[in-house]
Amino acid sequence: MKILNGLDEIAAFLGVPVPAELRAVERVYPVRANTYYLARIDRADPWHDPIGRQCLPHPDELRDYDASDDPLAEEEQTVAPHLIRRYYDRAVMVATNRCPMLCRFCFRKRQWRAGVPEHDLTDDELAAICAYYRNHPEVRELLFSGGEPLMLSNARIRAILTRLTAVPSLEIIRIGSRAPVTWPERIDAELADMLGACRGVWFATHFNHPRELTPEAEAACTRLVRAGVPVVNQTVLLRGVNDDPEVLEALFRGLIRMRVKPLYLFHVDPVKGVRHFATGVARGREVLRYCRPRLSALAVPTFAIDLPEGGGKVPIQENYCENGRYETIFRSLVEYPEALD
Ligand SMILES: *Cc1c(COP(=O)(O)O)cnc(C)c1O
């Protein structure tokens, strides 16, 4: 696995010319991917391939210049260095802004656009985060996020986990990483054992397409599961990538076969540079209406949207029923009696 930087290196690997209009995109939002992930792209048409669309730039990235680069108000909700708190019992720690692959639909694009320096969490910042948790014992969970948090070495991750788990009220640490998808060899036995031995560690990964479910990716997830780490998945509904009920059915089925629980299907956030991936909320509902009767409950995620201005995540249901005055109407199915007074 080798990291390739810039359109020239990547196009040379794929054996295709660089479209001239992408030069301007690359000057604003850099391009990076690795040979493992790039090898999954159909070289006949990389620019429209569902794997290619996730890591190759698109001219529309420069189209929506009025959009916010932080619609979720993460900067405003930062309560300690690199710690974002929006909810009562959990907060997000951005441990690094580095990534082995720059996902074109990233909602933290502002953290890696051209000119933003690379940053890893320092010991002082970690101490400030631990102090925040000690002062706020109602916050019981930490999302260990990035960037790609597994860009940090095993030794550094171990040191960070040691400091965090010394806070008694911090019960759950959720690692948020795309490494099983984009960089499966990073989930080595040492890392899996370390996470498995650490109290309260969960792993949240991010598969978007069934073609990402390779033998290597499955082996990475299996190493985590065998080590005792529960693994969940968050998918983003992306136009031109996975906005197709049959594609998502195959993805969700594949995930539960690997003992990975599909947790969320997110509508894409209205972030600058990402808007062209938006499908509309109705599309997500269609996907759910298709999947719900066909798939095991284990396989069906919650469709959700993260509200702008830090409003938080809200689930979106398929609306199977309407509450009448005397009964609940299940659309084209049956009537079900309302509760007695
Ligand atoms: C998504 C998110 C969480 C986690 O929310 P869950 O619904 O538990 O997955 C926590 N904090 C912030 C700021 C988030 O954006």
The ligand as an SDF file (V2000), in Angstrom:
LIG
                    3D

 15 15  0  0  0  0  0  0  0  0999 V2000
  -22.5300   12.5190   15.4630 C   0  0  0  0  0  0  0  0  0  0  0  0
  -22.0130   13.1650   16.6710 C   0  0  0  0  0  0  0  0  0  0  0  0
  -21.9900   12.4630   17.8830 C   0  0  0  0  0  0  0  0  0  0  0  0
  -22.4840   11.0430   18.0040 C   0  0  0  0  0  0  0  0  0  0  0  0
  -23.8710   10.9620   17.8840 O   0  0  0  0  0  0  0  0  0  0  0  0
  -24.5760    9.5130   17.8500 P   0  0  0  0  0  0  0  0  0  0  0  0
  -25.9890    9.7910   17.4550 O   0  0  0  0  0  0  0  0  0  0  0  0
  -24.4250    8.9220   19.2050 O   0  0  0  0  0  0  0  0  0  0  0  0
  -23.8200    8.7220   16.8160 O   0  0  0  0  0  0  0  0  0  0  0  0
  -21.5110   13.1260   18.9840 C   0  0  0  0  0  0  0  0  0  0  0  0
  -21.0870   14.4030   18.9230 N   0  0  0  0  0  0  0  0  0  0  0  0
  -21.1090   15.1120   17.7730 C   0  0  0  0  0  0  0  0  0  0  0  0
  -20.6330   16.5160   17.7840 C   0  0  0  0  0  0  0  0  0  0  0  0
  -21.5630   14.5000   16.6110 C   0  0  0  0  0  0  0  0  0  0  0  0
  -21.5480   15.1920   15.4640 O   0  0  0  0  0  0  0  0  0  0  0  0
  1  2  1  0
  2  3  1  0
  2 14  2  0
  3  4  1  0
  3 10  2  0
  4  5  1  0
  5  6  1  0
  6  7  2  0
  6  8  1  0
  6  9  1  0
 10 11  1  0
 11 12  2  0
 12 13  1  0
 12 14  1  0
 14 15  1  0
M  END
$$$$
